[in-house]
Structure formats: C-alpha cells, structure tokens
Amino acid sequence: MSLLVHVSYLSRIIATAAVLGASLLAMVPQAAAAGSVNGKTIVVDPGHGGKDPGAVDNGVQEKSITLAVGRQLAGVLQAQGARVVMTRDSDVSLAPSGTVDADLQARVNLAQQSHASAFVSIHGNEAADPNANGATTFYGPVCGFYSGVKLSPADVSRSYSLAQKVQAAIVSRTHERDNGAQSAAFWVLGNPGVPAILVETAFLSNKSDAAKLVDPGHQHLLVDAIADGLNGFFNSGDAGGAPAPKDGLAGCAGTSPKDDRSQALAERWVQTVVPAPLLSGPDDKAKIFSTLAPFTHLKVLGQNGDFLNVLNPSTNGPGYVEAKNVGPSGPPPAPAAFEPFWVQSFRATQLWSGPSDGVSFGPLPVWSYVQVLAPSATSRFYVRVAATGNVAYVDRADVGPSGAPTATPASAEAAAAGAPAARPSTVVVAAGDTLLALAGKVGVSVADLTAANQLSSDGTIRVGQKLLIPSDKAAPTSSTTAGSTASPSVATTVTIAPGDTLSGIAARSGVTVSELTAVNHLSLDGLLKVGQKLALPTAGSPAVARPATAPNPTSITVGAGDTLSALAARVGVSIETLVALNHLAAPDAIQAGQTLKLG
C-alpha cells in the first residue's frame, strides 16, 4: 500500500470521526450552556398540599407526587446555577385558614414577589376514563381567570413557548403519550410578566401511569425533562417574546374556564335540588353510580369546571355531580332522636339476651305486645315486653307492626267492674285485616270508616296503616241487655259484592253472624256467592238462634275473599287460636278452599 493511499485513508477516518463527534455533541443536552437557567429565578410549585390532597386514585395522592418531583427539580436546577424558590417544601397549605382561592393566589404572589424568570406548577392528572393517559403542559390564555387577571399577548406567547419546549422534552425523555401544549385558565397561570406553565405529568386515574409516578426512576426522567425544557426556552430567545397562539389570544366572551381548584380547604356543603346522577368523573359521559334524591346533603371535596367532587355522608360514597343540580347548604342536621314503636309477635318467638347469638330467656307467646326501644342493624330488635316490663331481644322476622296495647290495667279493672270501656280513637291494620272486619271490630260502619280516613272506594288498606275511628258514628250493635231482644229497626236485604264476607256484612248491618246464618239458611262454613241476596233479620223475625243442642263445627272451609279475622269472627274464636290450631306461618297465609280446624 503506497503512502498516498495511507494519507487518503487517514483523511477519511479523521473526517468520519469529526462527523460522529458532531453528532454525539448534538445528542448531549445543553443544560449548563450560557444563556440557560444559570442565574435565572425559577419558582417551582408542587401542586396542592396540606388539607388539599388533590386527585386520589389507585392508592396515590397527587400532593405527594408533586412534592417529590418538585423537590428533585429544585435540586437539579440549583446544580445548573438557577435560583429556585419553592412555593412549598413540605405537606402544607399555603393558606391553611383561608379559602382555596387564597391558597392559589399565594402561589401567584410568591412568583411576583420573587421577580421570577419562570413559574412551573407540578400536577398529576385524572379523568373518568381509566384508560386516559399521557402528559400535558398548560399555559394561560389572555383572560378567563377566576382571579380576574388578564394577560398580554406577549405574556401568552412566552408561556406558550415554555409549555411547548417542556412538553416536547417530557415526551422525548419518558415516551409518554403526547397530549400537547394546551391553553387553560388555571388560577396559577395568571402571572402577568412571568412565563408560567402547569405540567400534568401523567394520569393518576390510569393504573399504569400511577405506578410510574411513584417510581423514583420515572420521577427523575420527568425532572430532567422539565429542566431540559427550561434550558431550551432560555436558550431560544423566546423569553423575550414569540408568536402568540390563536387559541391563547381568543376572546373571553362566553368562555367556561377550567380551574385547578380541585379541593376545598374550608368545609363546604350542598344539597341536590333535583334527582342528580352521582358520576364516576367530572364528565357528563362518565359512569352513573346512582341517582341521588332531591335534598340529599353532600360534602364538597373539590371542583373541576362545572362538576363538583362530593362525598355522600349517608353512604360514605364519593363521586361527581353537576353543579347545576345542587344548591348551597349547611351540614346535614343531627339524626332525629329515635322514637320507640310497638310491634306484635304473630308467631311464637324466643326472647334473647343479645342482638345476634346470646342466651334464650324462653318463648314469647303469640300476639304479645313488645315495644322496640332502639334502632337495629341486626336481625333482632331490642324490646320491652308489655306484659312483664322486661327487656330483651326478639327476632325481627317474628313480629309485625302494631299499635300500642289497647287495654291498660286500669281499663281492664274497669271492665271487670262492669264499667263500659272507652273505645279507642285509632286502630292499626294488622296482617290479614280487611276493612269490613275492622269496621266490625271497632263498631262503626264501613262507610263511616272509609269517609273518616278518606280511603278509596275499593277499601284498600295496608299493614301498619293507622285508621281513625269516628267517635260519633258507632254502628248499631246487636248485643242486648238482660231481658231485651235483638231488634234491628228495618227489614231489608243486602247483595253480596266481591270481597264481602259474612262477618263483614253482619258488622255493617248491626246483626250477628248466627242471625244472618239462621235467617238465610246458610251452611256453617259461611260460603257466599257474588250477587247473592241475603235477608236481614227484623224485630218481628222468628227466633233465629240455633238450637242449643246443635253440634259445634270442627272445621271451616276458606272461601274466596275470606280473611282470618273474618273467619275468626264468624266461628267465634280468636285469630290466635286459628293460627295455633292450623300451624299457620302468618295470619294472611290462607287460601280459598283450605280447610281450617276449629278445635
């Protein structure tokens, strides 16, 4: 090989090395070059803090992430010659006794007072869609800030340039999804004269993003990227002014600015004014957890645009509601004092010493009155037994709604002495009751009972309903004093309607079941047909009582429309006896065609 060849070959090597060297130098970040952050005052703002955790998703609090990244960023910038001012260097609120507005304005004031060359606020994003991901860097528009500040086109241009450079560096370093540099009227971006950006590093609501944000290695990538962007900004000359983006200079009329006030520092309550969907995120397309009834109290945790982040104290369930669906409110009133109420055992039940297991004190007879003394979250009520005054627990499944016991010891003594017992003013509908049977029981007509309680014409009543007994409308009674005879005043007939029972007709007409049975030659089972006409006994009717020697029936067949209370009145036994003899699960557990034992 000749010397000329060696020289030529060496020249090519040197030229190649020069090209490679230039390429390698181009790949090295120019963090410490002249005109970069060296000598600049940078305000680093870790978002939220103290009472305000910011977003909380996937077990990560935004305020913790922003503080960790902010501290690292301050260290890197100081190493590059910058003067760094931290808005917070610990878990504190900047305005602990003030409002969110005061807290945010304190961050802006610090940037102004520090004569900052740039303001960088660190945040973590969230969205209703758990798949939303990536990084976004925001800059402030001309106007639309809640603080009322307006920025000049030059202010917007500088912040836009800084946002672009930081966003590009983050995407380059972390390979996160690029959501771009966007305009938003976040309060802390209202910094006249100071290039200001807000970096949404990633989405805490995205499981993968959240895992990255707690990783120290990923945090270091973010810190280096933000520092790269700041250095690139000061090296570019854009700090002195750059073309303003159109969306940042758009007019403010009709705008609905975004805001970073995601957590209220002072306690704030609202109430729903209409049925309001409880949403999974600050978006009307988010998942609906439930629909809240009007006047539901909600504690406000924060605000995101037109949506409030709230906590429902009755369920401890968080979510979002649209601000238009709620109005200002105080905290909910204290729970009303518990009012004891009465129930009756409709089957034999045990008295227990505890709300779950416990020791049994023995059986409580059927139809015993017990008073519930306290709220219950278990399968048992804590009660006082009316007959003994003792307290214990009973199974809730064995008791039903009732009024207070109608016979007090004093009234019982008066009845034994022959004094007429006072008629109760109300009656509570029990399982198995019908309007006809109740009218007969309390001695008034169905028409008067219906009118007094404004009932529908079909006689519909419900278990637990309290009915007023009209005091001046007692139905004629067929019971007589010694030596008198039963003498209903008018002889007439009655036509059987759907739902009629023999006992109900007897009570309504002021005669006894046995009189109706005898006059109309009815069978002992009392079966009736709709449309059938029955004669009502009169004062001149022949004796209607059945012979004393007539055998007592041992069973009865349930007819269509019959109830246990009506059957008990018809055959002259108590409801309790029928339930016990026939082992019924409940008073209304009978059906047409069923045969019931009477003894």
Beta strands, then each sheet from edge to edge (+ up, - down):
strand 1: 41-46
strand 2: 56-57
strand 3: 60-61
strand 4: 83-86
strand 5: 118-125
strand 6: 135-139
strand 7: 178-183
strand 8: 196-203
strand 9: 269-272
strand 10: 276-279
strand 11: 288-292
strand 12: 297-304
strand 13: 307-312
strand 14: 317-322
strand 15: 326-329
strand 16: 341-345
strand 17: 349-352
strand 18: 360-364
strand 19: 369-372
strand 20: 380-385
strand 21: 391-395
strand 22: 399-401
strand 23: 426-428
strand 24: 466-468
strand 25: 493-495
strand 26: 533-535
strand 27: 555-557
strand 28: 595-597
sheet 1: 4+ 1+ 5+ 8+ 6- 7-
sheet 2: 2+ 3-
sheet 3: 14+ 13- 12+ 9- 15+
sheet 4: 10+ 11-
sheet 5: 21+ 20- 19+ 16- 22+
sheet 6: 17+ 18-
sheet 7: 23+ 24-
sheet 8: 25+ 26-
sheet 9: 27+ 28-
end
